[in-house]
Amino acid sequence: MVQEQQLKPYMFDLHYLCTKEGEEQNPRPLYAGAHYFAIVAFVSLFALHDKARKLFCGLAATIFSIIMYASPLSIIRLVIKTKSVEFMPFFLSLFVFLCGTSWFIFGLLGRDPFVAVPNGFGCGLGAIQLILYFIYRKNKGKDAAAAKQPTSESLEMGSGKPQQEKQMVANGSVDERV
């Protein structure tokens, strides 16, 4: 039996590998996911048998699959808010739709609700991503990049970015007028 103390170094390593340099993230979701998985595994192995085990594991897998397919919802929100598909790759959206659709059909043909239900959600969410991609496909960050670039008026008024001011000082092109 694996103790919680034995799992912590591995979870820490995974958290360390998934965090960008200089970025601090909360490891609690990682620990929560590992704990939920461990609970499902131990309950299914030691507490349940036969049909009850199959039902419990099927429900757990369905819930986790729906959560997996729902994870791009924050990106969908960002696409609608910025009206840009810069942060939503087309091929990821396409293959989420194709994979969800194929497994949904497989689950329907096999009359397996544990396969059909979560992949039906995946098919629907993938279709939403593709629809949004085709609505906003012409806006791939052009508006966002233009908004980040300072105009000549903002530079004249002294509201340019500090990095640009440092670069101008380093190049010796600072205007002596104050």
N, C-alpha and C positions, 0 to 999 in steps of 0.2 A: 504494500500500500504506500503510495507516494504522499509524503507529508507536505504541508503548505510551505514550510521553511525550505524544503528542497526545490520547490517550484519558483520561489522568489528570484533567485539569481537568473534563471532563464527568462522570466518575464521582464526583469530589469534590462537584460541584454537586448531583448526584442524592442523594448521602449527606447533604449539608447540608439539602436540602429535605425529606428523610424523617426527620430527627432533630428531636425536640421541643426547644424552647428550654430551656437549662440541663441538657440530658441529653447525656451522652457515650456514644456507642456505638462498637463496634468496626467499622471499615469493611472488615475483611478478607472477610466473606462477600460483600459487594457486589463487591469486586475479584475474588474467586474466581469468582463467577458470570459476570462480564464476561470473564474470561480463558477459562473453559470455553466460553462462547459463541463467542469469537474463534477458539479452537482448532478447534471443530467447523466453523465457517464456512470457515476457511482450509484445513483438511484436505479438506473436501468440494469446495471450489472448485479446489484445485491438485493434490491427490494422487490423488483418486479420479474414476472416470468410469463412466457408465452404471449398470449394476445394482449395482456396489459402492457408488457414491455414494448411490443410493436406499436401500440397506440401511443404510448408515452414518447417513444423516440420519434415517431412520425409527427406528432404535434410539435415537439421541440425543433425538429428539422424544418417544419413548415414555418414556424415563428422566426427562426434564424434566417431562413431564405427570404422571407418577406422583408425583414430588416435589411438584409444585404441588397435587395433590389430597391429599397426605399432610400438607400444612402445617398444617391445623387440628387435628392430633393433640394438640398441646400444649393447645389449648383444650378438647378432649374430656377430656383428663386433668384439667384444672382443673374442668370441670363435674362429673365423677365425684367428685373430692376435696371440693368445696364443696357438692355436691348442689344446685347452683343454675345456671340457664341465663342468668344475668345477662350473661355475657361471650360468649354465642353467639347471634347474631341469628337469628330464625326464618327470615326470607326468604332470607338467605344460605345457610342449610342447605337450604332447599327448592329453591332454584335450582341449587345444586351438584348435588343429586340429579337434578333434571329435566334439566339440561344433560348430566350424565354418562350418564344413561339414554338420552337421545335420540341422542347420538353413539355410545354403545355399540351400540344397535340399528342405526344407520346403518353402523357398521363391520362388524357381523355380516352385514347384507344385502349389503354390497359385498364381503364376504370380505377385508377389509383388517385384518390384525392390528395394524398400527401405529395404527389408530383405535380398534379394539375393545378391545384390552388395557388401555391407560391409562384409557379412559373406563369400562371395567368396574370398575376400581379406584375411580374417582370415584363411580360409581353405588353401590358397596358402602359407601364411606366416607360418602357423603351419606345413605344409609339409616341408618347407625349414628348420625349426627348427629340425624336426625329422631326416631329411637327414643329417644335420650337426651333430646331436647327434650320429647317427650311424657311421659317418665317424671318429669322434674324441672320441668315447666312451671309448677307452682304455687309453686316456690321461685325467685322472680326477685329474689334479693338481700335478702329480708326478714330471713333469719337472719343474713346477713353485716352488714346495717345495724344490726340489734339488737345484735350483738356489738361493734360499733364505738362505740355510744353508752354513755357512762359511767353507771353506776347512781348513785342517791343515796348508797349506802353507800361507793362508791369516791370520791365527791366529799368525803364527810365524813372519810374516812381520808386525804385529801390525795393520792390517786393519780389525780386527774383529769388531763386533758390540759393541758400548759402553755399552749396557746392559750386555753383556757377560763379559766385562772387570770389570764392577762393581761387578758382581756376583763372579768373581775370587778373587777380592780384599776382598769381604766380607767373603769368605771361607778361606782366608789366603793362597791361592795357587798361589800367584803371583810369577813369576820367577824373582829372584833378578838380573839376567843378563840384562844389558842394552846395 
